[in-house]
Amino acid sequence: MDPTAQQTQDPARRAVELTRTGTGRYTARNAAGAEIAFGKGEDLLSPVELLLAALAGCSSVGVDTATSRSAQPTRFRVAATGHEVVEEGARRLDGLHLSFDLAFPDDDGGRKAAGLVERLIALAHDKHCTVSRTVEHGAPVGHDVAVALEDPAGREP
């Protein structure tokens, strides 16, 4: 499975490929070759934590890009939180919240950057952050499955 194959045919399509690297351990890789390890373990982000990171990161990119034109932040932290709920045996997150903690130099550029932050966060939420907008609006998740039996050498019988 090549995540880039269909993306070149449809520039709006986004894709990653997940590979199992061990029990409960996975690597997600994008078309450019960037990758992140995740899964179940002390040294890994869980899939839920990746979702929270995606929410924080998506909103942060626009804020960081725009404010950095005026001043480099001296502190840039975003906490993403949510509460796991179980309804009829099914788990999901509720009450998702982003807390931005930013600081800029006390000079003209820093004051200009600081003055942009709230508007930029609102724009990310209302218009630019694909991740939070998808979560808020909901999107159906489909799937297909291919399963094969292979001999121990990795060849199909």
C-alpha positions in Angstrom: 0.0 0.0 0.0 1.5 3.3 -1.1 -0.1 6.4 0.5 1.2 8.5 -2.3 -0.2 6.6 -5.2 -3.7 8.0 -5.1 -2.6 11.4 -3.7 -0.8 12.2 -6.9 -4.1 11.6 -8.8 -6.2 13.6 -6.2 -4.3 16.5 -4.7 -7.0 17.0 -2.0 -6.5 13.5 -0.7 -4.5 13.1 2.5 -3.0 9.8 3.5 -0.6 8.0 5.9 0.5 4.4 6.0 0.7 2.5 9.2 3.2 -0.3 9.7 3.3 -2.7 12.7 6.8 -2.7 14.2 6.0 -5.0 17.1 3.1 -6.0 19.4 1.2 -2.8 20.1 3.9 -0.7 18.3 3.3 1.1 15.0 4.9 3.6 12.7 2.8 6.1 10.7 4.5 7.4 7.5 3.4 10.1 5.1 4.0 10.5 1.4 7.1 12.6 2.1 8.6 9.9 4.3 8.2 11.6 7.7 7.2 9.2 10.3 6.2 8.9 14.0 6.2 5.8 16.2 3.2 5.3 18.5 1.2 2.6 20.2 1.0 1.0 23.6 3.9 1.4 25.9 5.7 3.8 28.3 7.8 5.4 25.6 5.0 5.9 23.0 2.2 8.3 22.4 -1.1 6.4 22.3 -3.5 6.9 19.3 -5.7 9.1 21.6 -2.7 11.2 22.5 -1.9 11.5 18.8 -5.4 12.9 18.2 -4.9 15.4 20.9 -1.5 16.3 19.5 -3.1 16.7 16.1 -5.7 19.1 17.5 -3.0 21.2 19.3 -0.6 21.1 16.3 -3.2 22.0 13.7 -4.2 25.2 15.6 -0.6 26.0 16.4 0.8 26.0 12.9 -1.2 29.0 11.8 -0.6 30.9 15.0 3.2 30.2 14.9 3.6 31.0 11.3 1.8 34.3 11.5 3.2 35.6 14.8 6.8 34.5 13.9 6.7 37.1 11.1 6.8 39.7 13.8 8.7 38.0 16.6 9.9 34.6 17.7 8.0 33.3 20.7 10.0 32.9 23.9 7.4 30.3 25.1 5.0 28.3 22.9 3.0 25.6 24.7 -0.4 24.2 23.9 -2.1 21.7 26.2 -4.8 19.6 24.5 -7.2 17.8 26.9 -10.3 15.7 26.7 -12.3 13.4 28.9 -12.8 9.8 27.9 -16.4 8.7 28.2 -18.0 5.3 27.7 -21.5 5.1 26.3 -23.0 1.7 25.7 -19.6 0.1 25.9 -18.1 2.4 23.2 -15.3 4.9 24.1 -14.8 8.4 22.8 -13.5 11.7 23.9 -15.6 14.6 25.0 -14.9 18.1 26.3 -11.9 18.7 24.0 -10.0 21.8 25.0 -6.9 23.6 23.9 -5.0 25.8 26.4 -2.4 28.1 24.7 0.5 29.5 26.8 2.6 31.8 24.6 5.1 34.6 25.4 6.9 37.0 23.2 9.7 39.5 23.7 8.6 42.8 25.2 9.4 44.9 22.2 7.4 46.3 19.2 7.5 43.0 17.3 6.6 41.0 20.4 3.7 43.2 21.2 2.5 43.0 17.6 2.7 39.2 17.6 0.9 39.0 21.0 -1.9 41.2 19.7 -2.6 38.7 16.8 -2.8 35.5 18.9 -6.5 35.5 19.9 -7.7 36.3 16.4 -5.4 33.7 14.9 -6.7 31.0 17.3 -10.3 31.9 16.5 -9.5 31.7 12.8 -7.9 28.3 13.3 -10.9 27.0 15.1 -13.5 28.6 12.8 -11.9 28.1 9.4 -8.3 26.8 9.1 -7.8 23.8 11.3 -8.9 20.7 9.4 -8.4 18.5 12.4 -10.7 20.3 14.9 -13.2 21.1 12.2 -13.4 17.4 11.2 -13.8 16.4 14.9 -16.5 19.0 15.5 -18.4 18.2 12.3 -17.9 14.5 12.4 -16.9 12.4 9.4 -17.8 8.9 8.6 -15.0 6.4 8.9 -15.2 3.6 6.3 -12.9 0.6 5.9 -12.0 -2.3 3.6 -10.0 -5.4 4.5 -7.5 -7.6 2.7 -6.3 -10.7 4.6 -3.9 -13.3 3.2 -2.3 -16.4 4.6 1.5 -16.7 4.1 4.1 -19.3 4.7 6.7 -18.5 7.4 9.0 -17.2 4.7 6.5 -14.5 3.9 5.2 -15.9 0.6 1.6 -16.5 -0.1 0.8 -20.3 -0.5 
